[in-house]
């Protein structure tokens, strides 16, 4: 049974489509992490405008 599973895993990882999917997922995760680092954090906006927000 173990040999069957190893054989099927070997077949999956030999396909180009599998590697393209893995690379696509990694690139997507990296893009989301970069976007998260450069996005404005809600606490910064709230701290900067708290006096103006209180007067309104």
HTML snippet that shows the backbone in 3Dmol.js (N, CA, C, O; Angstrom):
<script src="https://3Dmol.org/build/3Dmol-min.js"></script>
<div id="view" style="width:600px;height:400px;position:relative"></div>
<script>
const pdb = `
ATOM      1  N   UNK A   1       0.822  -1.196   0.000  1.00  0.00           N
ATOM      2  CA  UNK A   1       0.000   0.000   0.000  1.00  0.00           C
ATOM      3  C   UNK A   1       0.866   1.260   0.000  1.00  0.00           C
ATOM      4  O   UNK A   1       0.562   2.230  -0.694  1.00  0.00           O
ATOM      5  N   UNK A   2       1.937   1.237   0.776  1.00  0.00           N
ATOM      6  CA  UNK A   2       2.828   2.391   0.843  1.00  0.00           C
ATOM      7  C   UNK A   2       3.483   2.619  -0.514  1.00  0.00           C
ATOM      8  O   UNK A   2       3.627   3.760  -0.953  1.00  0.00           O
ATOM      9  N   UNK A   3       3.875   1.550  -1.170  1.00  0.00           N
ATOM     10  CA  UNK A   3       4.506   1.692  -2.480  1.00  0.00           C
ATOM     11  C   UNK A   3       3.542   2.307  -3.494  1.00  0.00           C
ATOM     12  O   UNK A   3       3.957   3.078  -4.358  1.00  0.00           O
ATOM     13  N   UNK A   4       2.268   1.969  -3.391  1.00  0.00           N
ATOM     14  CA  UNK A   4       1.272   2.551  -4.279  1.00  0.00           C
ATOM     15  C   UNK A   4       1.157   4.057  -4.061  1.00  0.00           C
ATOM     16  O   UNK A   4       1.092   4.822  -5.023  1.00  0.00           O
ATOM     17  N   UNK A   5       1.132   4.479  -2.802  1.00  0.00           N
ATOM     18  CA  UNK A   5       1.060   5.907  -2.500  1.00  0.00           C
ATOM     19  C   UNK A   5       2.310   6.650  -2.974  1.00  0.00           C
ATOM     20  O   UNK A   5       2.217   7.756  -3.507  1.00  0.00           O
ATOM     21  N   UNK A   6       3.462   6.045  -2.780  1.00  0.00           N
ATOM     22  CA  UNK A   6       4.701   6.673  -3.253  1.00  0.00           C
ATOM     23  C   UNK A   6       4.706   6.801  -4.768  1.00  0.00           C
ATOM     24  O   UNK A   6       5.154   7.814  -5.305  1.00  0.00           O
ATOM     25  N   UNK A   7       4.218   5.793  -5.452  1.00  0.00           N
ATOM     26  CA  UNK A   7       4.154   5.818  -6.903  1.00  0.00           C
ATOM     27  C   UNK A   7       3.216   6.927  -7.390  1.00  0.00           C
ATOM     28  O   UNK A   7       3.539   7.636  -8.343  1.00  0.00           O
ATOM     29  N   UNK A   8       2.068   7.076  -6.747  1.00  0.00           N
ATOM     30  CA  UNK A   8       1.120   8.112  -7.152  1.00  0.00           C
ATOM     31  C   UNK A   8       1.682   9.505  -6.869  1.00  0.00           C
ATOM     32  O   UNK A   8       1.500  10.416  -7.676  1.00  0.00           O
ATOM     33  N   UNK A   9       2.352   9.680  -5.750  1.00  0.00           N
ATOM     34  CA  UNK A   9       2.985  10.971  -5.452  1.00  0.00           C
ATOM     35  C   UNK A   9       4.050  11.304  -6.482  1.00  0.00           C
ATOM     36  O   UNK A   9       4.174  12.455  -6.901  1.00  0.00           O
ATOM     37  N   UNK A  10       4.817  10.306  -6.891  1.00  0.00           N
ATOM     38  CA  UNK A  10       5.843  10.518  -7.898  1.00  0.00           C
ATOM     39  C   UNK A  10       5.207  10.979  -9.211  1.00  0.00           C
ATOM     40  O   UNK A  10       5.742  11.860  -9.883  1.00  0.00           O
ATOM     41  N   UNK A  11       4.077  10.390  -9.574  1.00  0.00           N
ATOM     42  CA  UNK A  11       3.392  10.774 -10.804  1.00  0.00           C
ATOM     43  C   UNK A  11       2.879  12.210 -10.725  1.00  0.00           C
ATOM     44  O   UNK A  11       2.958  12.963 -11.696  1.00  0.00           O
ATOM     45  N   UNK A  12       2.355  12.578  -9.566  1.00  0.00           N
ATOM     46  CA  UNK A  12       1.813  13.931  -9.401  1.00  0.00           C
ATOM     47  C   UNK A  12       2.912  14.973  -9.541  1.00  0.00           C
ATOM     48  O   UNK A  12       2.728  15.978 -10.228  1.00  0.00           O
ATOM     49  N   UNK A  13       4.051  14.746  -8.900  1.00  0.00           N
ATOM     50  CA  UNK A  13       5.112  15.755  -8.892  1.00  0.00           C
ATOM     51  C   UNK A  13       5.927  15.777 -10.175  1.00  0.00           C
ATOM     52  O   UNK A  13       6.764  16.664 -10.342  1.00  0.00           O
ATOM     53  N   UNK A  14       5.717  14.845 -11.077  1.00  0.00           N
ATOM     54  CA  UNK A  14       6.391  14.892 -12.371  1.00  0.00           C
ATOM     55  C   UNK A  14       5.659  15.787 -13.362  1.00  0.00           C
ATOM     56  O   UNK A  14       6.227  16.159 -14.389  1.00  0.00           O
ATOM     57  N   UNK A  15       4.419  16.136 -13.075  1.00  0.00           N
ATOM     58  CA  UNK A  15       3.633  16.951 -13.999  1.00  0.00           C
ATOM     59  C   UNK A  15       4.012  18.420 -13.884  1.00  0.00           C
ATOM     60  O   UNK A  15       4.223  18.935 -12.786  1.00  0.00           O
ATOM     61  N   UNK A  16       4.096  19.083 -15.022  1.00  0.00           N
ATOM     62  CA  UNK A  16       4.392  20.513 -15.051  1.00  0.00           C
ATOM     63  C   UNK A  16       3.251  21.316 -14.423  1.00  0.00           C
ATOM     64  O   UNK A  16       3.490  22.329 -13.765  1.00  0.00           O
ATOM     65  N   UNK A  17       2.033  20.868 -14.624  1.00  0.00           N
ATOM     66  CA  UNK A  17       0.856  21.565 -14.101  1.00  0.00           C
ATOM     67  C   UNK A  17       0.907  21.669 -12.573  1.00  0.00           C
ATOM     68  O   UNK A  17       0.518  22.691 -12.007  1.00  0.00           O
ATOM     69  N   UNK A  18       1.378  20.627 -11.918  1.00  0.00           N
ATOM     70  CA  UNK A  18       1.471  20.637 -10.461  1.00  0.00           C
ATOM     71  C   UNK A  18       2.456  21.699  -9.993  1.00  0.00           C
ATOM     72  O   UNK A  18       2.171  22.450  -9.061  1.00  0.00           O
ATOM     73  N   UNK A  19       3.610  21.758 -10.638  1.00  0.00           N
ATOM     74  CA  UNK A  19       4.621  22.740 -10.244  1.00  0.00           C
ATOM     75  C   UNK A  19       4.158  24.163 -10.537  1.00  0.00           C
ATOM     76  O   UNK A  19       4.454  25.078  -9.768  1.00  0.00           O
ATOM     77  N   UNK A  20       3.437  24.362 -11.636  1.00  0.00           N
ATOM     78  CA  UNK A  20       2.908  25.694 -11.929  1.00  0.00           C
ATOM     79  C   UNK A  20       1.890  26.122 -10.872  1.00  0.00           C
ATOM     80  O   UNK A  20       1.858  27.287 -10.475  1.00  0.00           O
ATOM     81  N   UNK A  21       1.071  25.194 -10.424  1.00  0.00           N
ATOM     82  CA  UNK A  21       0.106  25.501  -9.374  1.00  0.00           C
ATOM     83  C   UNK A  21       0.811  25.862  -8.062  1.00  0.00           C
ATOM     84  O   UNK A  21       0.425  26.821  -7.393  1.00  0.00           O
ATOM     85  N   UNK A  22       1.827  25.108  -7.702  1.00  0.00           N
ATOM     86  CA  UNK A  22       2.571  25.393  -6.467  1.00  0.00           C
ATOM     87  C   UNK A  22       3.256  26.749  -6.563  1.00  0.00           C
ATOM     88  O   UNK A  22       3.213  27.532  -5.615  1.00  0.00           O
ATOM     89  N   UNK A  23       3.884  27.033  -7.695  1.00  0.00           N
ATOM     90  CA  UNK A  23       4.554  28.330  -7.884  1.00  0.00           C
ATOM     91  C   UNK A  23       3.524  29.461  -7.842  1.00  0.00           C
ATOM     92  O   UNK A  23       3.780  30.511  -7.253  1.00  0.00           O
ATOM     93  N   UNK A  24       2.368  29.250  -8.462  1.00  0.00           N
ATOM     94  CA  UNK A  24       1.314  30.264  -8.436  1.00  0.00           C
ATOM     95  C   UNK A  24       0.821  30.548  -7.030  1.00  0.00           C
ATOM     96  O   UNK A  24       0.579  31.703  -6.680  1.00  0.00           O
ATOM     97  N   UNK A  25       0.670  29.519  -6.226  1.00  0.00           N
ATOM     98  CA  UNK A  25       0.230  29.717  -4.839  1.00  0.00           C
ATOM     99  C   UNK A  25       1.267  30.477  -4.024  1.00  0.00           C
ATOM    100  O   UNK A  25       0.915  31.353  -3.233  1.00  0.00           O
ATOM    101  N   UNK A  26       2.531  30.152  -4.208  1.00  0.00           N
ATOM    102  CA  UNK A  26       3.594  30.839  -3.468  1.00  0.00           C
ATOM    103  C   UNK A  26       3.674  32.308  -3.884  1.00  0.00           C
ATOM    104  O   UNK A  26       3.813  33.187  -3.033  1.00  0.00           O
ATOM    105  N   UNK A  27       3.588  32.577  -5.183  1.00  0.00           N
ATOM    106  CA  UNK A  27       3.634  33.965  -5.660  1.00  0.00           C
ATOM    107  C   UNK A  27       2.436  34.752  -5.126  1.00  0.00           C
ATOM    108  O   UNK A  27       2.583  35.910  -4.736  1.00  0.00           O
ATOM    109  N   UNK A  28       1.270  34.145  -5.107  1.00  0.00           N
ATOM    110  CA  UNK A  28       0.085  34.808  -4.578  1.00  0.00           C
ATOM    111  C   UNK A  28       0.246  35.138  -3.101  1.00  0.00           C
ATOM    112  O   UNK A  28      -0.111  36.234  -2.668  1.00  0.00           O
ATOM    113  N   UNK A  29       0.776  34.206  -2.329  1.00  0.00           N
ATOM    114  CA  UNK A  29       0.990  34.458  -0.901  1.00  0.00           C
ATOM    115  C   UNK A  29       1.994  35.586  -0.689  1.00  0.00           C
ATOM    116  O   UNK A  29       1.794  36.434   0.181  1.00  0.00           O
ATOM    117  N   UNK A  30       3.058  35.605  -1.463  1.00  0.00           N
ATOM    118  CA  UNK A  30       4.064  36.657  -1.328  1.00  0.00           C
ATOM    119  C   UNK A  30       3.460  38.011  -1.687  1.00  0.00           C
ATOM    120  O   UNK A  30       3.726  39.005  -1.011  1.00  0.00           O
ATOM    121  N   UNK A  31       2.650  38.059  -2.741  1.00  0.00           N
ATOM    122  CA  UNK A  31       2.009  39.321  -3.128  1.00  0.00           C
ATOM    123  C   UNK A  31       1.073  39.833  -2.038  1.00  0.00           C
ATOM    124  O   UNK A  31       1.054  41.030  -1.750  1.00  0.00           O
ATOM    125  N   UNK A  32       0.307  38.946  -1.439  1.00  0.00           N
ATOM    126  CA  UNK A  32      -0.579  39.362  -0.353  1.00  0.00           C
ATOM    127  C   UNK A  32       0.212  39.851   0.856  1.00  0.00           C
ATOM    128  O   UNK A  32      -0.188  40.820   1.501  1.00  0.00           O
ATOM    129  N   UNK A  33       1.318  39.200   1.168  1.00  0.00           N
ATOM    130  CA  UNK A  33       2.130  39.654   2.298  1.00  0.00           C
ATOM    131  C   UNK A  33       2.752  41.020   2.039  1.00  0.00           C
ATOM    132  O   UNK A  33       2.804  41.862   2.935  1.00  0.00           O
ATOM    133  N   UNK A  34       3.219  41.238   0.825  1.00  0.00           N
ATOM    134  CA  UNK A  34       3.791  42.547   0.477  1.00  0.00           C
ATOM    135  C   UNK A  34       2.712  43.624   0.528  1.00  0.00           C
ATOM    136  O   UNK A  34       2.946  44.714   1.052  1.00  0.00           O
ATOM    137  N   UNK A  35       1.536  43.327  -0.011  1.00  0.00           N
ATOM    138  CA  UNK A  35       0.442  44.301   0.020  1.00  0.00           C
ATOM    139  C   UNK A  35       0.027  44.613   1.451  1.00  0.00           C
ATOM    140  O   UNK A  35      -0.316  45.753   1.763  1.00  0.00           O
ATOM    141  N   UNK A  36       0.055  43.622   2.308  1.00  0.00           N
ATOM    142  CA  UNK A  36      -0.318  43.845   3.701  1.00  0.00           C
ATOM    143  C   UNK A  36       0.698  44.736   4.403  1.00  0.00           C
ATOM    144  O   UNK A  36       0.321  45.550   5.246  1.00  0.00           O
ATOM    145  N   UNK A  37       1.960  44.599   4.077  1.00  0.00           N
ATOM    146  CA  UNK A  37       2.989  45.424   4.711  1.00  0.00           C
ATOM    147  C   UNK A  37       2.865  46.889   4.303  1.00  0.00           C
ATOM    148  O   UNK A  37       3.133  47.778   5.111  1.00  0.00           O
ATOM    149  N   UNK A  38       2.462  47.149   3.060  1.00  0.00           N
ATOM    150  CA  UNK A  38       2.403  48.519   2.569  1.00  0.00           C
ATOM    151  C   UNK A  38       1.016  49.153   2.706  1.00  0.00           C
ATOM    152  O   UNK A  38       0.838  50.319   2.354  1.00  0.00           O
ATOM    153  N   UNK A  39       0.057  48.423   3.198  1.00  0.00           N
ATOM    154  CA  UNK A  39      -1.278  49.002   3.353  1.00  0.00           C
ATOM    155  C   UNK A  39      -1.335  49.837   4.634  1.00  0.00           C
ATOM    156  O   UNK A  39      -0.538  49.651   5.554  1.00  0.00           O
ATOM    157  N   UNK A  40      -2.282  50.745   4.668  1.00  0.00           N
ATOM    158  CA  UNK A  40      -2.447  51.606   5.836  1.00  0.00           C
ATOM    159  C   UNK A  40      -3.133  50.797   6.929  1.00  0.00           C
ATOM    160  O   UNK A  40      -4.149  50.143   6.692  1.00  0.00           O
ATOM    161  N   UNK A  41      -2.579  50.850   8.099  1.00  0.00           N
ATOM    162  CA  UNK A  41      -3.131  50.104   9.216  1.00  0.00           C
ATOM    163  C   UNK A  41      -4.252  50.932   9.861  1.00  0.00           C
ATOM    164  O   UNK A  41      -4.092  52.141  10.026  1.00  0.00           O
ATOM    165  N   UNK A  42      -5.368  50.318  10.225  1.00  0.00           N
ATOM    166  CA  UNK A  42      -6.484  51.063  10.823  1.00  0.00           C
ATOM    167  C   UNK A  42      -6.109  51.781  12.112  1.00  0.00           C
ATOM    168  O   UNK A  42      -6.660  52.845  12.393  1.00  0.00           O
ATOM    169  N   UNK A  43      -5.208  51.246  12.892  1.00  0.00           N
ATOM    170  CA  UNK A  43      -4.828  51.908  14.145  1.00  0.00           C
ATOM    171  C   UNK A  43      -4.072  53.196  13.868  1.00  0.00           C
ATOM    172  O   UNK A  43      -4.195  54.147  14.641  1.00  0.00           O
ATOM    173  N   UNK A  44      -3.296  53.264  12.794  1.00  0.00           N
ATOM    174  CA  UNK A  44      -2.585  54.491  12.460  1.00  0.00           C
ATOM    175  C   UNK A  44      -3.558  55.588  12.057  1.00  0.00           C
ATOM    176  O   UNK A  44      -3.388  56.748  12.434  1.00  0.00           O
ATOM    177  N   UNK A  45      -4.574  55.221  11.295  1.00  0.00           N
ATOM    178  CA  UNK A  45      -5.576  56.207  10.878  1.00  0.00           C
ATOM    179  C   UNK A  45      -6.368  56.689  12.078  1.00  0.00           C
ATOM    180  O   UNK A  45      -6.630  57.886  12.200  1.00  0.00           O
ATOM    181  N   UNK A  46      -6.747  55.801  12.951  1.00  0.00           N
ATOM    182  CA  UNK A  46      -7.530  56.172  14.125  1.00  0.00           C
ATOM    183  C   UNK A  46      -6.710  57.043  15.072  1.00  0.00           C
ATOM    184  O   UNK A  46      -7.245  57.998  15.636  1.00  0.00           O
ATOM    185  N   UNK A  47      -5.423  56.739  15.262  1.00  0.00           N
ATOM    186  CA  UNK A  47      -4.595  57.526  16.165  1.00  0.00           C
ATOM    187  C   UNK A  47      -4.322  58.919  15.612  1.00  0.00           C
ATOM    188  O   UNK A  47      -4.257  59.884  16.373  1.00  0.00           O
ATOM    189  N   UNK A  48      -4.163  59.030  14.309  1.00  0.00           N
ATOM    190  CA  UNK A  48      -3.820  60.317  13.715  1.00  0.00           C
ATOM    191  C   UNK A  48      -5.003  61.279  13.724  1.00  0.00           C
ATOM    192  O   UNK A  48      -4.794  62.489  13.819  1.00  0.00           O
ATOM    193  N   UNK A  49      -6.228  60.791  13.631  1.00  0.00           N
ATOM    194  CA  UNK A  49      -7.396  61.659  13.484  1.00  0.00           C
ATOM    195  C   UNK A  49      -8.325  61.644  14.681  1.00  0.00           C
ATOM    196  O   UNK A  49      -9.485  62.034  14.549  1.00  0.00           O
ATOM    197  N   UNK A  50      -7.867  61.215  15.829  1.00  0.00           N
ATOM    198  CA  UNK A  50      -8.814  61.038  16.939  1.00  0.00           C
ATOM    199  C   UNK A  50      -9.354  62.361  17.443  1.00  0.00           C
ATOM    200  O   UNK A  50     -10.507  62.423  17.868  1.00  0.00           O
ATOM    201  N   UNK A  51      -8.554  63.431  17.409  1.00  0.00           N
ATOM    202  CA  UNK A  51      -9.058  64.726  17.877  1.00  0.00           C
ATOM    203  C   UNK A  51     -10.078  65.301  16.895  1.00  0.00           C
ATOM    204  O   UNK A  51     -11.098  65.852  17.309  1.00  0.00           O
ATOM    205  N   UNK A  52      -9.809  65.177  15.619  1.00  0.00           N
ATOM    206  CA  UNK A  52     -10.750  65.672  14.616  1.00  0.00           C
ATOM    207  C   UNK A  52     -12.045  64.875  14.689  1.00  0.00           C
ATOM    208  O   UNK A  52     -13.129  65.444  14.565  1.00  0.00           O
ATOM    209  N   UNK A  53     -11.947  63.596  14.883  1.00  0.00           N
ATOM    210  CA  UNK A  53     -13.147  62.767  14.969  1.00  0.00           C
ATOM    211  C   UNK A  53     -13.977  63.096  16.204  1.00  0.00           C
ATOM    212  O   UNK A  53     -15.203  63.004  16.161  1.00  0.00           O
ATOM    213  N   UNK A  54     -13.335  63.476  17.296  1.00  0.00           N
ATOM    214  CA  UNK A  54     -14.066  63.801  18.515  1.00  0.00           C
ATOM    215  C   UNK A  54     -14.803  65.131  18.361  1.00  0.00           C
ATOM    216  O   UNK A  54     -15.884  65.290  18.926  1.00  0.00           O
ATOM    217  N   UNK A  55     -14.248  66.097  17.608  1.00  0.00           N
ATOM    218  CA  UNK A  55     -14.880  67.407  17.443  1.00  0.00           C
ATOM    219  C   UNK A  55     -16.093  67.323  16.532  1.00  0.00           C
ATOM    220  O   UNK A  55     -16.994  68.153  16.649  1.00  0.00           O
ATOM    221  N   UNK A  56     -16.149  66.369  15.647  1.00  0.00           N
ATOM    222  CA  UNK A  56     -17.283  66.272  14.734  1.00  0.00           C
ATOM    223  C   UNK A  56     -18.397  65.627  15.451  1.00  0.00           C
ATOM    224  O   UNK A  56     -19.471  65.436  14.880  1.00  0.00           O
TER     225      UNK A  56
END
`;
const viewer = $3Dmol.createViewer("view");
viewer.addModel(pdb, "pdb");
viewer.setStyle({}, {cartoon: {color: "spectrum"}});
viewer.zoomTo();
viewer.render();
</script>
